[in-house]
Amino acid sequence: MKKVSLKEELGSNTYPGRGIIIGRSEDGKTAVIAYFIMGRSENSQNRIFVEDGEGIRTQAFDPSKVSDPSLIIYAPVRVLGNTIIVTNGDQTDTLYEQLEQEQMVDMSLNLRTFEPDAPNYTPRISGVVSFDDGGFNYVMSILKSNNGDPSGCNRYFFTYENPKAGEGRYLHTYMGDGNPLPSFEGEPTCVEISGDIDSFTSLVWENLNEENKVSLFVRFIDIETGKYETRIVNKNQ
């Protein structure tokens, strides 16, 4: 798969929905994780990211405007030992609980399906990053309806060993705007990873659609030491 510009990939889609980016910095020393959310409705846009221990959770910006918290309030990022879990829903908790019992990622996500938000049936996307012996590997997954038919769930898993410096993978929920929203198709896009944490955060945030973007989480983790830096950007201030 040809590596493409992350800036162009983000800027060319007005509504990718929720997105996960995982990769390795240009100098090879840092694992890079990003997760963003977008929204079209007032309920979806009424959110912020807040830190929660080593992870984050979503929170209503204005609690009085929450019409349905079931699919918008969750923990997108949790940390279990040397493993970081990032997802677009409460399957974060499923993965955390199952991995704690030494289950595999695919077996853990066999317990879940896409979101019950007809007619979109939003895919559940997940990333699991594991550090070991001075290196790291990651798995990305998408659980989606069978071409819009909710009677079946298609589960796809992509495993990346020894990620290459300056390269990452980008997985998102929708191919673009629409009604119903078209689910992501294919394997995660190979994208360029460049810059330090601040320039990378700015690149992602500035190229998400201004009208629809809501919040962004970015973490850079030193592969050797495990020390990390985190940035959170919220449209609602």
Phi, psi and omega per residue, in radians:
M1 nan 2.293 -3.140
K2 -1.238 2.388 3.095
K3 -1.365 2.313 -3.090
V4 -2.067 2.921 3.115
S5 -1.264 2.178 3.097
L6 -1.112 -0.679 3.109
K7 -0.995 -0.844 -3.124
E8 -1.205 -0.651 -3.134
E9 -1.128 -0.739 3.114
L10 -1.218 -0.772 -3.060
G11 -1.223 -0.332 -3.081
S12 -1.525 -0.073 -3.086
N13 -2.172 1.995 -3.107
T14 -1.254 -0.400 -3.127
Y15 -2.572 1.339 3.029
P16 -1.312 -0.175 3.097
G17 1.466 -1.900 3.034
R18 -1.968 2.515 -3.059
G19 -2.434 2.515 3.082
I20 -2.119 2.292 3.047
I21 -2.156 2.224 3.093
I22 -2.331 2.378 3.122
G23 -3.028 -2.776 -3.069
R24 -2.278 2.464 -3.118
S25 -1.128 2.861 -3.116
E26 -1.042 -0.624 -3.119
D27 -1.476 -0.039 3.076
G28 1.382 -0.002 -3.019
K29 -1.603 -0.216 -2.947
T30 -2.299 2.372 2.969
A31 -1.510 2.415 -3.060
V32 -2.064 2.241 3.105
I33 -2.298 2.336 3.053
A34 -2.413 2.536 3.056
Y35 -2.476 2.274 3.101
F36 -2.254 2.721 3.038
I37 -2.201 2.577 3.067
M38 -2.250 2.927 -3.140
G39 -2.746 2.575 3.082
R40 -1.847 -0.610 -3.113
S41 -1.538 2.826 3.087
E42 -1.066 -0.652 -3.137
N43 -1.103 -0.734 -3.126
S44 -1.275 -0.600 -3.109
Q45 -1.384 -0.265 -3.089
N46 -1.477 0.999 -3.093
R47 -2.469 2.753 2.976
I48 -2.446 2.799 2.964
F49 -1.644 2.412 3.028
V50 -2.315 2.616 3.117
E51 -1.218 2.518 3.130
D52 -2.506 1.626 -3.014
G53 1.116 -2.262 3.092
E54 -1.494 -0.110 -3.136
G55 -1.944 -2.765 3.084
I56 -2.436 2.912 3.008
R57 -2.484 2.796 3.040
T58 -1.533 2.662 -3.126
Q59 -2.558 2.513 3.091
A60 -1.163 2.296 3.080
F61 -1.234 -0.773 3.075
D62 -2.188 1.711 -3.079
P63 -0.971 -0.479 -3.106
S64 -1.219 -0.274 -3.093
K65 -1.760 0.049 -3.116
V66 -1.319 2.104 3.120
S67 -1.728 -0.542 3.130
D68 -2.693 1.843 -3.087
P69 -1.450 -0.111 -2.906
S70 -1.043 -0.660 -3.084
L71 -1.940 0.048 -3.095
I72 -2.007 -0.279 -3.140
I73 -1.902 2.010 -3.092
Y74 -2.892 3.099 3.077
A75 -1.799 1.788 -3.141
P76 -1.192 -0.509 -3.053
V77 -2.300 2.218 3.007
R78 -2.369 2.662 -3.107
V79 -2.074 2.235 3.104
L80 -2.160 1.708 -3.110
G81 1.069 -2.097 -3.140
N82 -1.679 0.373 -3.125
T83 -2.125 2.351 3.086
I84 -1.996 2.250 -3.124
I85 -1.934 2.270 3.089
V86 -2.364 2.227 -3.123
T87 -2.557 3.038 3.126
N88 -1.777 0.380 3.138
G89 -2.968 -2.928 -3.087
D90 -1.329 0.094 2.972
Q91 -1.190 -0.209 2.967
T92 -0.948 -0.793 -3.110
D93 -1.194 -0.682 3.092
T94 -1.045 -0.832 3.127
L95 -1.080 -0.789 -3.141
Y96 -0.998 -0.855 -3.089
E97 -1.154 -0.706 -3.117
Q98 -1.287 -0.720 3.106
L99 -1.148 -0.569 3.075
E100 -1.071 -0.492 3.099
Q101 -1.660 0.252 3.070
E102 1.157 0.520 3.020
Q103 -1.437 2.766 3.107
M104 -1.428 2.758 -3.113
V105 -1.044 -0.808 -3.093
D106 -1.141 -0.710 3.111
M107 -1.138 -0.635 3.137
S108 -1.126 -0.755 -3.086
L109 -1.428 -0.145 2.983
N110 -1.164 -0.252 3.099
L111 -1.415 -0.171 -3.040
R112 -2.132 2.854 3.050
T113 -2.313 -2.966 3.054
F114 -1.156 2.984 -3.129
E115 -1.295 2.576 -3.106
P116 -1.507 0.806 -3.057
D117 -1.866 1.105 3.131
A118 -0.926 2.503 0.079
P119 -1.616 0.108 -3.068
N120 -1.372 -0.635 -3.055
Y121 0.816 1.032 -3.065
T122 -0.928 2.262 3.099
P123 -1.097 2.594 2.967
R124 -1.664 2.090 3.124
I125 -1.920 2.516 -3.075
S126 -2.512 2.660 3.007
G127 -2.400 2.358 3.116
V128 -2.233 2.056 -3.086
V129 -1.919 2.187 -3.104
S130 -2.115 2.290 -3.127
F131 -1.845 2.406 -3.140
D132 -2.882 2.343 3.041
D133 0.932 0.757 3.071
G134 1.306 0.266 3.105
G135 -2.444 -3.054 3.071
F136 -2.692 2.713 3.057
N137 -2.306 2.846 3.059
Y138 -2.598 2.728 3.090
V139 -2.127 2.368 3.005
M140 -2.070 2.572 -3.085
S141 -2.506 2.614 3.005
I142 -2.375 2.285 3.077
L143 -1.965 2.108 -3.008
K144 -2.464 2.766 3.085
S145 -1.174 2.857 -3.133
N146 -1.427 1.467 -3.118
N147 0.950 0.756 3.104
G148 1.555 -0.098 3.116
D149 -1.612 1.968 -3.059
P150 -1.337 0.000 -3.141
S151 -1.311 -0.219 3.111
G152 -2.388 2.652 3.097
C153 -2.094 2.188 3.069
N154 -1.738 2.218 -3.097
R155 -2.029 2.238 -3.109
Y156 -2.191 2.377 -3.122
F157 -2.248 2.407 -3.102
F158 -2.286 2.118 -3.071
T159 -1.935 2.303 -3.100
Y160 -2.161 1.986 3.140
E161 -1.753 2.453 3.092
N162 0.806 1.134 -3.088
P163 -0.956 2.510 -3.118
K164 -1.376 2.483 3.113
A165 -1.050 2.417 3.109
G166 1.336 0.259 -3.058
E167 -2.374 2.521 3.104
G168 -2.590 3.131 3.092
R169 -2.194 2.478 -3.047
Y170 -2.181 2.093 -3.139
L171 -2.172 2.315 -3.139
H172 -2.411 2.987 -2.974
T173 -1.465 -0.593 -3.033
Y174 -2.176 2.565 3.061
M175 -1.268 -0.359 -3.141
G176 2.928 -3.004 -3.140
D177 -1.276 2.819 3.130
G178 2.825 3.069 3.125
N179 -2.583 1.749 0.051
P180 -1.272 2.875 -3.131
L181 -1.263 2.285 -3.126
P182 -1.373 2.174 -3.118
S183 -1.139 2.626 3.073
F184 -0.956 2.510 3.111
E185 -2.228 2.556 3.066
G186 1.584 -2.935 3.115
E187 -1.610 2.783 3.130
P188 -0.917 2.451 -3.074
T189 -1.294 2.355 3.075
C190 -1.398 2.083 -3.044
V191 -2.222 2.750 3.080
E192 -1.314 2.402 3.029
I193 -2.007 2.150 -3.090
S194 -2.571 2.783 3.037
G195 1.457 3.039 3.060
D196 -1.469 -3.086 -3.037
I197 -1.094 -0.629 -3.104
D198 -1.287 -0.732 3.126
S199 -1.221 -0.626 3.107
F200 -1.164 -0.755 3.106
T201 -1.050 -0.774 3.132
S202 -1.109 -0.718 -3.138
L203 -1.044 -0.820 -3.120
V204 -1.152 -0.879 -3.048
W205 -1.114 -0.760 -3.071
E206 -1.226 -0.346 -3.112
N207 -1.810 0.045 2.959
L208 -1.421 2.543 -3.110
N209 -0.955 2.178 -3.021
E210 -1.050 -0.669 -3.080
E211 -1.251 -0.588 -2.996
N212 -1.798 -0.322 -3.065
K213 -1.203 2.584 -3.077
V214 -2.190 -1.015 -3.077
S215 -2.620 2.709 -3.137
L216 -2.447 2.381 3.035
F217 -2.084 2.322 3.060
V218 -2.337 2.381 3.064
R219 -2.373 2.315 3.010
F220 -1.929 2.164 -3.092
I221 -2.052 2.178 3.063
D222 -1.157 2.104 -3.024
I223 -1.161 -0.577 -3.104
E224 -1.362 -0.763 -3.000
T225 -1.783 -0.368 -3.080
G226 1.451 -0.072 3.112
K227 -1.214 2.547 -3.064
Y228 -2.449 2.782 2.994
E229 -2.120 2.536 -3.096
T230 -2.259 2.482 3.000
R231 -2.222 2.401 3.046
I232 -2.205 2.246 3.101
V233 -2.124 2.206 3.103
N234 -2.098 2.287 3.071
K235 -1.140 -0.684 3.073
N236 -1.431 2.078 -3.098
Q237 -2.003 nan nan
